[in-house]
């Protein structure tokens, strides 16, 4: 005793409460950022496709707004309509509809009509789109045992904890106390096993005298509910979770429904053996096997669409399984039943059905008495022949080739092949070459009697000539070179080539040699070279204004992409913008050499007279905010990045941390002004009392810890220790834990005020007292 213990919800520590989030997306963020093409990581927020990137100033504003929205957990997904949720509960769940949405289970044994089932499926799909979940009420132990328990069955694997109980009902009640306990197995020796997975990790298996049950309850349907899904005389191969004997196929279905990730079954009629599968149709599809029944837990009746059939075409390769069937319609049904199946080939001579895991198999080929189809196809008229490039071959990237009657047929064959993006048609013999990259792998060349096209192309007017760099070469990273008449032709070839990001041109005998490049700025950095002209397909020519991120007499060492001589820091800045992966640079005043860097702060940050360095994106505002995170007389031990700088004060130390990739915290030693940069919040072990040391995370939370409202447990959490430190009170202990990236719980000793920080949360059974419990997510207390 004498210990106060509380667990922290880690995700809640560094996020604002959901109440502080706006109900609707702020108009300023939508109009100034998303509609201008700002790529955000806010869930379900979509950016518009635009031709021009945001300038640096606008992007910084968007990033700041984004941080605020991410911090409060904003999600662009629309809120589920209340009426829809109410109708779903009353018309579906209460009528026995067993939804796949988390927590939404049917509360009746009744069976819905096909029409009502379809209506419920449509409502379910709409609710899934807006992220709906159900708060399911826990069933009473007696009700669970009566309706859902499996006799002489154990749920194998997924064990969290076990102990002796006199009554299985006590075990169920204790399991229901924990969110992480999803099922139990109670053995004949009165030992009860708590399980972290529904049905255990590997599903049910026979064990004499054992009783197993899931905490979420169950819906027990009659076998007629599954009749339309049963495939008589077939076995689903692979994808096995486990197996055991069942009384009949209905019990086999119940075993599957009670097992996490179970999607299908195979059942042997002779002895009732039941195999549970984690993929519809098994891992590799069905095979003919008399005396067996196979079924998916859910299946749908889809009208057979003959429009996708390709007569006298074979889709060779990419095979899952083959077997005899009555006709192509039955073959298509088996493909629909099989999770990995995307296409099929039906051989007429022996009615053999070949299931394929790729659209079009490896490639389409002509073969009589073979009919093939993709489960999804595009039969729209070919109306994009303006993408055709006459007298051009797209080199390499071949999937296969096939003889066709027209360019339209060539396009259709490409549409049917999963990886096909482009074609080259040899006009002398109508051989169609299918390509897996726009422009082929290595770009175009001029060859007579050939025509090539991408299935999607960009024929818009050229508007990016402002990216041209006169007397500049982008050396290296060549895809191919081709003679052209002008820069416009070179740009169009680059547009057509998937890997092309930039070009360089050199005058040769009255024409231009066009070099296509697979990196912006070429293989290293752009260099000044008379007569050359280069350009990136995308560039930023906006005025950066004052170079506010410039750090004078600072060297970002290491992480070099390349270097060249320039006039000043501004030219170095422009060179970095034109160079792929460049996020910073160092400029040496003595010889004007500009070193482009692929890591913020390079590999390490050092002080050096005459070296000036800059990260392309920096923000002074978080440094001011981070000063509020300063913890005086606290040292963050461990998790050091390699450079230890001598700096003026904590503010400069924080600025260097903000400039350095992976740095999230720092410790400043007052005696010698040494700055220690850290790659973990709170260092490796959290903060410790150290007079003369001041530490800070770049981002922190300074509000009163909400965990002080949680119920404390007057027992110690044992093990998983990070660090012990003497503090004034429980609040200070919680604040230290909150500052440490790995800290998830604390124990506070009342006698001497020792704060023990822990790397793990604890369930009630981790504590040495019987029947003590604690909700580890304090936000729900």
Secondary structure, 3 states (H helix, E strand, C coil): CCEEEEECCHHHHCCCCHHHCCCCCCHHHHHHCHHHCCCCCCCCCCCCCCCCCCCHHHHHHHHHHHHHHHHCCCCCCCCCCHHHHHHHHHHCHHHCCCCCCCCCCCCCCCCCCHHHHHHHHHHHHHHHHCCCCCCCCCCCHHHHHHHHCEEEEEECCCEEEEEECCCHHHHHHHHHCCCCCCEEEECCCCEEEEECCCCCCCCEEEEEEEEEEECCCCCCCCHHHHHHHEEEEEEEECCEEEEEECCCHHHHHHHHHCCCCCCEEEEECCCCEEEEECCCCCCCEEEEEEEEEEEECCCCCCCCCHHHEEEEEEEECCEEEEEECCCHHHHHHHHHHCCCCCEEEEECCCCEEEEECCCCCCEEEEEEEEEEEECCCCCCCCCCHHHCEEEEEECCCEEEEEECCCHHHHHHHHHHCCCCCEEEEECCCCEEEEECCCCCCCCEEEEEEEEEEECCCCCCCCCCHHHEEEEEECCCCEEEEEEECCHHHHHHHHHHCCCCCEEEEEEECCEEEEEEECCCCCCCCCEEEEEEEEEECCCCCCCCCCCCCCECCEEEECCEEEEEECCCHHHHHHHHHCCCCCCEEEEECCCCEEEEECCCCCCEEEECCCEEEEECCCCCHHHHHHHCCCEEEEEECCCEEEEEEECCCHHHHHHHHHHCCCCCEEEEECCCCEEEEECCCCCCCCEEEEEEEEEEECCCCCCCCHHHHCCCECCCCCCCEEEEEECCCHHHHHHHHHHCCCCCEEEEECCCCEEEEECCCCCHHHCCCCCCCCCCCHHHC
